[in-house]
């Protein structure tokens, strides 16, 4: 049966009013309405009792360990207590990392968890397996009000929203505060005029940021038109390639490969570009001089443009095969909500997507949130995205090897763009 029809029927039978696309159910914790609360109160006054249900929840082992305060179990029990008038919930827990969700959940969705965590780039595969439900109603409203547009877009696919995001995945800038001021770091060109900067130009996850800064696009202006393909050619693409030819020739530029950037912090390099995973390594090098910020601008042919990194997220998903869809959606909304994100950050250091979560003076967390909101685009999840990686990497390698010059920049740019739009999916 079509999953949307199943969910509509299930929720109608339960007289629910909530959170799935085309359907609705209730949650007194995060998404309930006045009418729903009235209905619950009426049921209680008429002697109604809480429904006994079992929900299976899967997460990484770290979320369930004693060392991390049993985050998952603790939040699930809080959810159960808050909804005790509706449901008498028994929880069953299992281990599945976000990166394995499409394989583990997708293998047999009918036997998988009601609620699980996943990486956003797995949405197409989970949908093919009928393993993830589209969310709507008050849950969708919560997702949109809690998160910035980029984060919401990361869990959006072909017009539907398929998860409650709880942390982002992107890269930003680390810099030496003894070398660069807060004004300096607004412009990469200013930084290069003062000290050496390391950037992973031969890494295709990073090089796109320059082309995106000058108006190049992937799958249309908002990244949702797969038929539009890649637009990295023409005058705007060639202008970026020419900018990069000059960048490589700049004595203050270092191509960051195999950790050379971090290795040379405090030894000539004043800034690198990486993500939260390198925080401890950078801190060890720079100590109190460690600065963290969203991406700078560049100036191409006299026009300033904002560098933009790829962004993704991890999210809470709901299995459309759940026997208890109303409760499953409400739990997903709770686990991705502000209180749960706050506890997730405090127990595991999971950087939140919700800007109002208190991260204190954590500069890395603040930089990631700012980057997701202001200096990133969602990494496309279309299968044709596979055509991007090799041509982009080749361009970076040729630039560093100086086989791309001002004389052939336009030709090389067109060749890259053609390859992106015609190559077999990698």
C-alpha positions, 0 to 999 in steps of 0.5 A, a space after each residue: 500500500 502507498 505509505 501516505 495512504 496507509 498513514 492517512 488511514 491509520 491516523 484517521 482510524 485513531 481520530 488523530 490530528 497531527 503531524 504527517 503530511 496530509 494527516 495529523 496527530 497530536 502531541 501534548 509536549 511539542 505540537 498539541 493544539 487547544 482543541 487536541 488538549 480539550 479532546 484529551 481532557 474530555 476523554 480523561 473525564 469520561 474515564 478513558 485510559 492511556 493506550 498501551 503501546 511499544 515503540 522501538 527506537 534506534 540510535 548510535 551506541 554513544 547515545 545510549 551509553 552510561 558515559 553519556 548519561 543514557 541520552 536516548 533512554 532519558 529523553 524517551 522517558 521524559 517524553 513518556 511522562 509528558 504524554 502519560 495521559 495518552 500513551 503507556 509506552 514501553 520502549 525497545 532500543 537498538 543500535 544503528 548509526 546515522 550512516 548505516 540507516 539506509 542499509 539497516 532500516 532499508 533492508 526490511 522496514 517492516 521489521 525496523 524501528 519506529 523511530 531512528 536517526 539518519 544522515 540526510 543524504 540517505 533520504 532518496 534511498 530510504 524513500 525507495 525502500 518505503 522506510 521513511 515518512 513525510 512529515 507535515 502539520 504541526 511537526 513541519 511547523 516546528 521544524 521550520 520555526 526551530 531551524 534555519 532555511 538551510 537546515 530545513 532544506 537538508 531534510 527536504 526532498 522533492 517538496 517533502 520534509 522527511 526528518 527532524 534535524 538535530 545536528 549539522 554537518 559542514 565546514 568553516 574557518 579556524 584562524 589564529 587570533 594573534 594574526 588576524 582580526 575580526 575585520 580581517 577574517 571577513 575577506 579571504 583576500 585581506 587574509 592572504 595579504 597578511 599571512 599564509 592561509 591553507 585551503 584544501 583546493 584539491 578536495 572537491 568537497 571544498 573547491 565548489 565554495 569559490 564557484 558558488 561565490 560567483 553565482 555558479 549553481 547546482 541544480 538551479 538557483 535553489 538546488 531543487 531542479 535536477 534537470 538544470 544540472 551544473 552551471 559552473 561554466 561561462 564567464 562566471 565560471 571562467 572568472 573563478 578559475 582565473 581567480 584560483 590561478 592567482 590564488 595558487 600563485 600567491 605566496 601566502 596560499 598553501 594547498 591543504 592536503 593530508 593535514 599539512 594545514 594543521 601541521 603548520 599552524 603556529 609555523 607560518 599558517 594563520 588559517 585553515 578550513 575544516 569542521 568540528 572534527 578538527 577542533 581538538 587538533 586546532 586547539 592543541 596548536 593554537 590554544 587561546 589564540 584559536 578563532 573560529 568563524 563562518 566563511 569569508 568573502 572573495 572578490 572576483 573581477 571586482 565583485 565581492 561574493 560569499 564563499 559557501 560550503 556544502 552542508 548536510 544534517 543528521 535527523 530523526 526519522 519515522 518509519 511509515 510502517 509503524 503501528 503507532 504513527 501518531 506516537 512515533 511522529 510525536 517522539 521524533 519531534 521531541 527528540 529533535 526539539 530544543 530541550 533534547 538538543 540542549 541535553 544532547 549538546 551537554 552530554 555528547 557535545 552534539 552541536 545543535 541546529 536550533 540557534 537558541 540552544 545554549 552553547 555558552 562560549 563554544 566558538 566551534 558550535 557558534 561557527 557551525 550554526 552560523 555557517 549552516 545559516 549564512 555561508 552554506 548550501 545544502 549538498 544536493 542528494 540527487 544521484 547526478 551529484 555523483 557527476 560533480 566530484 571527479 571533474 571538480 577534483 581534477 580542476 583542483 589538482 590541475 590548478 595546484 600543479 599549475 597546468 591551468 593558466 590564464 591562457 587556458 582557464 576558460 577552456 579548462 572551465 568549460 571542460 570541467 562543466 561539460 564533464 559534470 553534466 555528462 559523466 557517468 555517475 561516480 
